[in-house]
Structure formats: structure tokens, C-alpha cells
Amino acid sequence: MPWLLLLQAAMTVDRRRRLLSKQERSRLAQLLRKSKGKPGNLSALEREELGAIVTKLDLLGIGRELMPFARAPRAGSSGPAE
């Protein structure tokens, strides 16, 4: 069920987000709002700052945690998701 994968992803990301300090979470939100999804909207210093905070989230670790869910066979599928 896709909604179950979304729920698991949200819980995983939230668990990692809570590992950041309150100041880091606040700054991350500010930078994401300012960028509007485009890194070019940030200064070089802000991009560095964003990169440092995102590194602490360990996106590769999040991906590893979610990998078993992505490989689970889907209804009507005859194998792993491609």
C-alpha cells in the first residue's frame, strides 16, 4: 500500500529531524522557505549552511531504512519494484 510507505517515510524523516537542535530545525525551515526548492535562490554561504544541516539528517541512512519497503512486491506485481 503506497500510503503505508509514505507513513513509514514520514516517520523515518521525522525521527532524523528530531536529532537536530531546535536552532538547526528552525534554520533548516527558514532556508527551505527562502529557497522555494531552488538552491540558486540561496547565497553560497546559505547553501553551505543548508548542506551542513542536511548532512546531519543522513539522507543515505534514511534511504537504507526505507529500502526494504521499496523492494516489497506490490499487488498485481510479479517481482520487486523497478
N, CA, C and O of each residue as an XYZ file, in Angstrom:
328
protein
N       0.837     -1.177      0.000
C       0.000      0.000      0.000
C       0.886      1.246      0.000
O       1.706      1.415      0.903
N       0.736      2.108     -0.985
C       1.590      3.301     -1.073
C       1.471      4.211      0.148
O       2.459      4.825      0.551
N       0.288      4.310      0.739
C       0.135      5.195      1.890
C       0.949      4.699      3.068
O       1.410      5.503      3.878
N       1.137      3.383      3.184
C       1.933      2.818      4.266
C       3.404      3.197      4.077
O       4.097      3.511      5.045
N       3.872      3.168      2.841
C       5.241      3.587      2.551
C       5.425      5.065      2.871
O       6.446      5.458      3.434
N       4.434      5.889      2.512
C       4.522      7.319      2.826
C       4.554      7.555      4.335
O       5.305      8.403      4.817
N       3.756      6.819      5.064
C       3.739      6.952      6.521
C       5.084      6.542      7.108
O       5.611      7.228      7.983
N       5.637      5.446      6.643
C       6.935      4.987      7.133
C       8.015      6.007      6.799
O       8.879      6.287      7.631
N       7.978      6.564      5.596
C       8.958      7.579      5.199
C       8.836      8.817      6.090
O       9.845      9.361      6.539
N       7.616      9.257      6.344
C       7.405     10.430      7.190
C       7.924     10.190      8.602
O       8.552     11.071      9.190
N       7.671      9.015      9.147
C       8.137      8.710     10.497
C       9.662      8.637     10.544
O      10.273      9.082     11.516
N      10.273      8.085      9.511
C      11.731      7.977      9.456
C      12.367      9.361      9.372
O      13.318      9.654     10.096
N      11.847     10.206      8.494
C      12.386     11.559      8.344
C      12.174     12.354      9.633
O      13.066     13.088     10.058
N      11.016     12.217     10.253
C      10.744     12.951     11.493
C      11.697     12.518     12.602
O      12.173     13.352     13.372
N      11.976     11.227     12.686
C      12.910     10.732     13.710
C      14.288     11.354     13.511
O      14.944     11.739     14.478
N      14.723     11.451     12.263
C      16.028     12.067     11.975
C      15.990     13.569     12.247
O      16.951     14.134     12.769
N      14.883     14.211     11.893
C      14.746     15.653     12.087
C      14.839     16.011     13.572
O      15.415     17.036     13.936
N      14.271     15.161     14.418
C      14.297     15.427     15.856
C      15.697     15.330     16.445
O      15.929     15.789     17.563
N      16.636     14.736     15.705
C      18.022     14.674     16.177
C      18.735     16.018     16.034
O      19.777     16.239     16.651
N      18.177     16.909     15.224
C      18.740     18.253     15.068
C      18.369     19.101     16.277
O      17.347     18.870     16.923
N      19.218     20.089     16.574
C      18.883     21.013     17.658
C      17.708     21.890     17.219
O      17.376     21.958     16.036
N      17.091     22.555     18.188
C      15.968     23.443     17.881
C      16.415     24.544     16.916
O      15.676     24.903     16.000
N      17.613     25.077     17.118
C      18.133     26.129     16.235
C      18.353     25.606     14.822
O      18.059     26.300     13.849
N      18.868     24.388     14.705
C      19.095     23.803     13.379
C      17.772     23.551     12.658
O      17.660     23.808     11.460
N      16.774     23.050     13.380
C      15.461     22.814     12.757
C      14.857     24.125     12.275
O      14.292     24.194     11.184
N      14.980     25.157     13.091
C      14.444     26.469     12.722
C      15.165     27.022     11.494
O      14.533     27.525     10.565
N      16.481     26.924     11.502
C      17.262     27.448     10.374
C      16.980     26.651      9.102
O      16.903     27.221      8.014
N      16.826     25.337      9.239
C      16.501     24.498      8.087
C      15.184     24.958      7.468
O      15.081     25.097      6.250
N      14.190     25.190      8.301
C      12.883     25.646      7.800
C      13.024     26.996      7.095
O      12.437     27.204      6.033
N      13.796     27.911      7.679
C      13.995     29.228      7.060
C      14.639     29.096      5.684
O      14.195     29.708      4.713
N      15.687     28.292      5.621
C      16.411     28.141      4.356
C      15.545     27.459      3.293
O      15.590     27.833      2.121
N      14.766     26.471      3.697
C      13.910     25.791      2.732
C      12.817     26.723      2.214
O      12.485     26.696      1.029
N      12.264     27.540      3.095
C      11.252     28.510      2.646
C      11.866     29.524      1.688
O      11.286     29.847      0.652
N      13.042     30.021      2.046
C      13.694     31.028      1.207
C      14.068     30.455     -0.163
O      13.945     31.146     -1.174
N      14.518     29.215     -0.204
C      14.964     28.616     -1.465
C      13.802     28.297     -2.397
O      13.972     28.273     -3.616
N      12.615     28.051     -1.829
C      11.447     27.652     -2.621
C      11.776     26.452     -3.514
O      11.264     26.330     -4.627
N      12.642     25.568     -3.001
C      13.009     24.370     -3.738
C      14.105     24.573     -4.772
O      14.458     23.642     -5.497
N      14.647     25.790     -4.845
C      15.702     26.080     -5.821
C      16.944     26.579     -5.093
O      16.945     27.693     -4.568
N      17.999     25.775     -5.053
C      19.209     26.177     -4.346
C      19.783     27.505     -4.841
O      20.442     28.211     -4.077
N      19.547     27.849     -6.081
C      20.039     29.107     -6.636
C      19.437     30.339     -5.972
O      19.962     31.444     -6.114
N      18.332     30.149     -5.246
C      17.721     31.265     -4.525
C      18.459     31.585     -3.229
O      18.126     32.560     -2.554
N      19.458     30.775     -2.874
C      20.237     30.988     -1.664
C      21.631     31.483     -2.021
O      22.139     31.211     -3.109
N      22.238     32.206     -1.104
C      23.623     32.636     -1.300
C      24.525     31.418     -1.142
O      24.085     30.375     -0.659
N      25.777     31.548     -1.547
C      26.725     30.441     -1.415
C      26.868     30.032      0.048
O      26.933     28.842      0.358
N      26.916     31.005      0.941
C      27.032     30.717      2.371
C      25.795     29.978      2.888
O      25.912     29.044      3.681
N      24.620     30.397      2.439
C      23.378     29.729      2.848
C      23.315     28.299      2.304
O      22.838     27.395      2.989
N      23.794     28.096      1.080
C      23.817     26.737      0.519
C      24.748     25.842      1.333
O      24.438     24.675      1.570
N      25.880     26.383      1.757
C      26.805     25.621      2.604
C      26.140     25.254      3.925
O      26.232     24.120      4.393
N      25.470     26.236      4.513
C      24.781     26.023      5.785
C      23.694     24.954      5.642
O      23.560     24.071      6.488
N      22.930     25.050      4.568
C      21.880     24.063      4.304
C      22.491     22.678      4.123
O      21.978     21.691      4.649
N      23.578     22.615      3.385
C      24.257     21.328      3.174
C      24.736     20.708      4.473
O      24.632     19.495      4.659
N      25.260     21.529      5.376
C      25.741     21.020      6.662
C      24.590     20.457      7.497
O      24.729     19.415      8.138
N      23.461     21.150      7.482
C      22.307     20.677      8.253
C      21.748     19.393      7.633
O      21.435     18.441      8.348
N      21.626     19.371      6.317
C      21.078     18.189      5.627
C      21.994     16.985      5.830
O      21.515     15.857      5.946
N      23.309     17.214      5.874
C      24.253     16.123      6.116
C      23.965     15.462      7.459
O      24.065     14.242      7.592
N      23.609     16.273      8.453
C      23.288     15.727      9.775
C      22.036     14.855      9.740
O      21.877     13.973     10.584
N      21.146     15.088      8.779
C      19.938     14.267      8.652
C      20.257     12.872      8.137
O      19.456     11.954      8.312
N      21.417     12.695      7.504
C      21.863     11.409      6.959
C      20.838     10.845      5.978
O      20.180      9.843      6.257
N      20.714     11.501      4.827
C      19.745     11.079      3.816
C      20.023      9.671      3.293
O      19.093      8.933      2.968
N      21.307      9.297      3.212
C      21.619      7.926      2.775
C      21.106      6.917      3.794
O      20.604      5.856      3.423
N      21.230      7.244      5.070
C      20.709      6.370      6.117
C      19.198      6.230      6.029
O      18.655      5.144      6.231
N      18.524      7.332      5.728
C      17.070      7.293      5.561
C      16.725      6.367      4.390
O      15.811      5.547      4.476
N      17.472      6.515      3.304
C      17.245      5.652      2.135
C      17.449      4.184      2.457
O      16.680      3.333      2.012
N      18.499      3.882      3.239
C      18.749      2.488      3.626
C      17.609      1.949      4.493
O      17.208      0.794      4.352
N      17.090      2.795      5.392
C      15.982      2.354      6.246
C      14.728      2.056      5.430
O      13.968      1.146      5.761
N      14.517      2.819      4.371
C      13.298      2.662      3.570
C      13.432      1.641      2.445
O      12.427      1.246      1.853
N      14.650      1.209      2.142
C      14.883      0.285      1.030
C      14.044     -0.986      1.105
O      13.506     -1.404      0.080
N      13.906     -1.619      2.264
C      13.088     -2.844      2.294
C      11.643     -2.597      1.861
O      11.014     -3.490      1.293
N      11.116     -1.427      2.113
C       9.745     -1.125      1.728
C       9.637     -0.918      0.212
O       8.626     -1.275     -0.392
N      10.653     -0.356     -0.385
C      10.633     -0.114     -1.826
C      10.748     -1.423     -2.596
O      10.270     -1.522     -3.726
N      11.367     -2.407     -2.005
C      11.556     -3.692     -2.688
C      10.410     -4.664     -2.445
O      10.370     -5.733     -3.055
N       9.491     -4.315     -1.574
C       8.370     -5.215     -1.285
C       7.514     -5.371     -2.529
O       7.220     -4.381     -3.200
N       7.107     -6.600     -2.853
C       6.246     -6.798     -4.029
C       4.934     -6.040     -3.884
O       4.346     -5.990     -2.804
N       4.491     -5.459     -4.974
C       3.241     -4.709     -4.984
C       2.120     -5.600     -5.455
O       2.357     -6.582     -6.158
N       0.912     -5.273     -5.080
C      -0.255     -6.035     -5.530
C      -0.291     -6.021     -7.048
O      -0.187     -4.959     -7.662
N      -0.437     -7.178     -7.651
C      -0.505     -7.268     -9.100
C       0.859     -7.273     -9.777
O       0.951     -7.290    -11.004
N       1.924     -7.257     -8.964
C       3.275     -7.255     -9.496
C       3.863     -8.646     -9.355
O       3.527     -9.379     -8.425
N       4.733     -9.004    -10.269
C       5.336    -10.334    -10.206
C       6.757    -10.289     -9.688
O       7.473    -11.285     -9.791
N       7.194     -9.162     -9.133
C       8.542     -9.079     -8.630
C       8.807     -7.755     -7.965
O       7.894     -6.965     -7.726
N      10.106     -7.514     -7.661
C      10.476     -6.266     -7.000
C      10.172     -5.059     -7.886
O      10.160     -5.146     -9.114
N       9.929     -3.944     -7.225
C       9.660     -2.704     -7.953
C      10.914     -2.271     -8.669
O      12.016     -2.433     -8.144
N      10.767     -1.722     -9.861
C      11.936     -1.274    -10.630
C      12.143      0.189    -10.451
O      13.078      0.754    -11.019
